[in-house]
C-alpha cells in the first residue's frame, strides 16, 4: 500500500530514478522470457504513475502565486510557472501516448507461449 510521502518527494523521486536506472540496465536481455509479459504490465503502471505526477505538478504550477509561492522570475523571458505547467501538460500527453503503446505491446505479448528459459 502506498503512503503519502509529501515530506519526502525529492528523496522518493531520487529512489525511483535509481531503481529505473537499474531496470534500464537489466533489460538488455530477458533470461526468463515469460517474465516479459508482467514486466510490460509493470511498465504500463509506472508510466501511468508518471502521467499522474506530471498532471499534478502541472496543476500545482498553475496555482502557484507570485509573492505567495515564489518571488518573481529571474530575468528570463521563457521561464514562468505558466510555462512549466504547460510543458508538464505536454509531457503528460506524451506519457499517455507511451502508455497506450506499451499497453498494445502488453496485449500482443500476452498470447505468446514463451519457453520457461532462453534457449
N, C-alpha and C positions, 0 to 999 in steps of 0.2 A: 504494500500500500504506500502510495506516495504521500509525503507530508509537505506542508508548506515550509519552504526554506527561504522566505523573503530576506532574512538577515544574512544569508549565505549565497546569494545569487551569483556573485562573481566566482566564488570558490566552487560552486556546483558546475558552473559553465566551464571552468578550467578542468575539473574532473571529467566532465563529459567529453571535452576535446581530447584529453589524454586517452580515454577509452576508445573514442572513434579513430584516433591515430593508430592505436594498437589493432583495431579491427581492419583498418585500411591496409596495414602491413601484413595481416594474417590471411587476407583473402586472395592472395596471388594464386593459390590453388585451394581446392576443397577436398581434403583427404577422405571425407565421408560424404559422398555425393548426395545422399538422402538428406543431409543437413541443409542443402541449398534451398529447399522449399521453406522450412521455418525461418531460415536466415533472411530470405526475401520478405517474409511476413514481419519480422522484427524491423527490417529496414523501412518498410512502409510505416510502421508505428513511429519510428524515430523521425522520419521526415514529417509526419503529421504533427508530432510534438513541436518540431522546429517551426512549422507553419503557425501553430498556436502561439509560440513565443513571439514570432515576428508580428502577428496580428496584435497581440497585447502591447508590445513595445511601440508599435505604430500608434495605437490608441493613447498610450501614455504620453508619447511625444506630442500628439495633437492637443492634449490637455495641459501641457507644460506652459506656465505663465511667466513672462518676463517680469522680474522683480520679486517673484514668489519662489520659483524653482530654479531660476538662473539669472545671472546679472548681464543681460545683453548678449551681444555676439562679438567675437574677436576680430573685427575689421574685414572679414572675408565677405564676398558677395554671393557665394554659393552655399554657405552653411547656414542652417537655421533648424529649429525644431520641426518646422513645417517640412523642410526639405528632407530631413532624416525620416520623418513619418511617411512621406511619400515614397522614399526609396525602400523603406521597410514593407510598404504595401506592394511594391513591385516584386520584392523578394518573396513575399507571401504567395503571390500569383505564380511565380516560377516554382516555388516549392509544391504548390498544388499540382502543377503540371508534372513535376518529377514524381510525386506520389502516385498519380494516375498511371504513369508509365511503369513504375515499379510494380504497381498492383497488376498491370497487364502481364508483366513477366512472372509474377507470383502465380497468377491463374494459369498461364501457359506451362509453367514448370510443374504445376500440380498434377498433371496427367502423365508425367514421365515416370517410368518404372526403373528407378536407379538401382544399381548394384550396391550392396552394403559398403563396399570399399572400392577405391580406384583400382583398376587393373593394370 
